[in-house]
């Protein structure tokens, strides 16, 4: 069993033991995911760009915790639709390679429609 599948099963067990699936409609999970992503943003909110590369130990711990929350909610939402996150990521990266060819996108932050 791969690690992602193992995590998925542990997450399902965790929620089942607490009878939380009743609260985990796709809408609710998507909303919770947004809240957790906002908590990541909050860590960096008033930092300058360069400063954001230099988190202290407490900030890094907080970031790790919030990334974990986001990851778990992503997995929970993906599970609702039987989506494999690794495969979804691979497909999206392949699409982005087509949308952002190196010869047009290198060094540019423009959206693919503006390249």
C-alpha positions as CSV (number, residue, x, y, z in Angstrom):
1,X,0.0,0.0,0.0
2,X,1.4,3.4,-0.9
3,X,1.7,6.2,1.6
4,X,-1.1,8.3,0.2
5,X,-3.5,5.4,0.3
6,X,-2.5,4.7,3.9
7,X,-3.1,8.3,4.9
8,X,-6.5,8.3,3.1
9,X,-7.5,5.2,5.1
10,X,-6.3,6.7,8.4
11,X,-8.2,9.9,7.7
12,X,-11.4,8.0,6.9
13,X,-11.0,5.9,10.1
14,X,-10.4,9.1,12.2
15,X,-13.5,10.7,10.8
16,X,-15.6,7.5,11.1
17,X,-14.6,7.0,14.8
18,X,-15.9,10.6,15.5
19,X,-19.0,10.3,13.3
20,X,-17.9,13.4,11.4
21,X,-18.7,12.3,7.9
22,X,-22.2,13.7,8.4
23,X,-20.6,17.2,8.5
24,X,-18.2,16.6,5.5
25,X,-20.3,17.5,2.5
26,X,-18.1,18.5,-0.4
27,X,-19.3,22.1,0.1
28,X,-18.3,22.1,3.8
29,X,-15.0,20.5,3.1
30,X,-14.2,23.0,0.3
31,X,-15.1,25.9,2.7
32,X,-12.9,24.4,5.4
33,X,-10.1,24.1,2.9
34,X,-10.4,27.7,2.0
35,X,-10.2,28.7,5.7
36,X,-7.1,26.6,6.3
37,X,-5.4,28.1,3.1
38,X,-6.2,31.5,4.5
39,X,-4.3,30.6,7.7
40,X,-1.3,29.9,5.6
41,X,-1.7,33.4,4.0
42,X,-1.9,34.9,7.5
43,X,1.6,33.6,8.4
44,X,3.0,35.7,5.5
45,X,0.5,38.6,5.6
46,X,2.8,41.5,6.6
47,X,6.1,40.1,5.4
48,X,8.1,41.5,2.6
49,X,8.8,39.1,-0.3
50,X,12.4,38.3,0.8
51,X,11.4,38.1,4.4
52,X,9.0,35.3,3.7
53,X,12.0,33.0,2.9
54,X,13.3,33.3,6.5
55,X,10.7,31.9,8.8
56,X,11.7,31.5,12.5
57,X,11.1,28.1,14.1
58,X,7.7,29.0,15.5
59,X,6.5,30.3,12.1
60,X,7.8,27.2,10.3
61,X,6.0,25.0,12.8
62,X,2.8,26.9,12.2
63,X,3.3,26.7,8.4
64,X,3.8,22.9,8.7
65,X,0.7,22.5,10.8
66,X,-1.4,24.6,8.3
67,X,0.0,22.8,5.3
68,X,-1.0,19.5,7.0
69,X,-4.6,20.8,7.5
70,X,-4.8,21.9,3.9
71,X,-3.4,18.5,2.7
72,X,-5.9,16.6,4.8
73,X,-8.9,18.6,3.6
74,X,-7.6,18.2,0.0
75,X,-7.5,14.4,0.5
76,X,-10.9,14.4,2.2
77,X,-12.4,16.3,-0.8
78,X,-10.7,14.2,-3.3
79,X,-11.9,11.0,-1.6
80,X,-15.5,12.2,-2.0
81,X,-15.1,11.9,-5.8
82,X,-12.6,9.0,-5.9
83,X,-9.8,11.4,-7.2
84,X,-6.2,10.4,-6.7
85,X,-4.4,13.5,-5.8
86,X,-1.0,12.3,-7.1
87,X,-2.6,11.5,-10.5
88,X,-4.5,14.8,-10.5
89,X,-1.3,16.7,-9.8
90,X,0.5,14.8,-12.6
91,X,-2.3,15.6,-15.1
92,X,-2.3,19.3,-14.1
93,X,1.5,19.6,-14.4
94,X,1.3,18.1,-17.9
95,X,-1.4,20.6,-18.9
96,X,0.7,23.4,-17.5
97,X,3.7,22.3,-19.6
98,X,1.5,22.7,-22.7
99,X,0.1,26.1,-21.5
100,X,3.4,27.5,-20.4
101,X,6.1,26.3,-22.9
102,X,9.6,27.2,-21.7
103,X,10.4,29.3,-24.8
104,X,7.4,31.6,-24.0
105,X,7.1,31.4,-20.2
106,X,10.7,31.4,-19.0
107,X,11.2,34.3,-16.6
108,X,7.6,35.6,-17.0
109,X,4.8,35.7,-14.5
110,X,2.2,36.4,-17.2
111,X,-0.9,34.2,-17.6
112,X,-0.7,31.7,-20.5
113,X,-3.3,33.7,-22.4
114,X,-1.0,36.8,-22.3
115,X,2.3,35.1,-23.4
